[in-house]
Amino acid sequence: MDLTFKDNGTSTDIIISGNIKSISDTDNIKFAITTAWNKDEKNPINLKIDDSFIITSSVIGFLIKFIKKDKIPLTLYVKNEELYEMLEDMNLIEVLNVRR
């Protein structure tokens, strides 16, 4: 898994390529979101998952925490249809602000 940052001035994009599968992947995503938010709390964060067809329960858990408890303006962009359908089956589309 690789992470790329793009600061657009009005938002921060965190782009994930490759599969999300390990504990270190989870830690890296959490660190990336925290770093982006601490850098500029005014800018919304766009987390873009380009390739992965799966997302770990740990990632889902901290995304819910960031969005619902910490009130971080985060949108999750998912390119893989299988991943989108899985999130839809789990009723997480609205909770995680998922877009295609």
N, C-alpha and C positions, 0 to 999 in steps of 0.2 A: 504494500500500500504506500502511496506517495501523497503528500499534502502540498498544495500550492496556495499561497496567499495573493490576493489582488485587492489593493485599496483603491476604490473608485471615487473617493472623496465623500460620497454620500452613503456608501455602504462598504462592507468588507466581504469579499468572496473567499471562502475556503473551499478549494476544489480537491476532492478525493478521487484518485485513480487507483485501480486495482481493487482486490477484494478485501473487505474488512473481516478479519477472522481471528486475530490474536489479541491477547491482553495488551501487548505493546501498541497495537493499532488503536485500541480503545483509549489508552492513556494519551497517545499522540493527538487524537481527535479532541479529547477533553482539554488538553493543554492548549491546542490551537484556538479553540473557542474562547477559553478563559483569557488567553493572551490578547486576542482581537478585541474582546469586550473591555479589558482593562486599559487597552491603548486608547480607545475612544468610545465611551459609553453612550454617545449620541448616535453613532452609526449602527444601523441594523446589520445583522450578519446573515449572509446567504451561504448555507452549507450545501455544496453541490456534489452529489455522489454520481460520478460518471459511469463506473463500470460494475460495481459490486451488485450481486443479486441477493445478498443477504446482509443483515445488520445484526450485531450481537445485542442480547438483552441488556447488557451493561450500557451500550451506547443509547438504546431506547430510554433506559432509566434516567441517565443524566441529561438527555435532551428534554425529557418531560420536566425534570427539575429546573433546568435553565429557563425554559419557556414559562412554566406555570408558577414556580416558586420565586425564582430570581427575576422574573419579568424581562428577560433578555429578548429583544425583538429578533427572533431567529426564524428563518424560513428554510425548509428542507427541500431541495430540488433533487428529484430522482429520475434518472434516465432509463433504468432497467425496468421493463414492464412487470417482470416477476416480483421484484422488490416492491414496486408500487402496489401490486395486487395483494402481497402479503401484508403490507401496512394497512391497506383497505380492509382486509379480512379481520384484522385486529382492531378495527375502528380507531386508527391512529391518524388518519388523514387530516382531520380538523385539529386534533390535539397537537400534532407536530407541525402544523402549517405546511403540509406537503404539497408540492407543485411538481408538474412534469417538466 
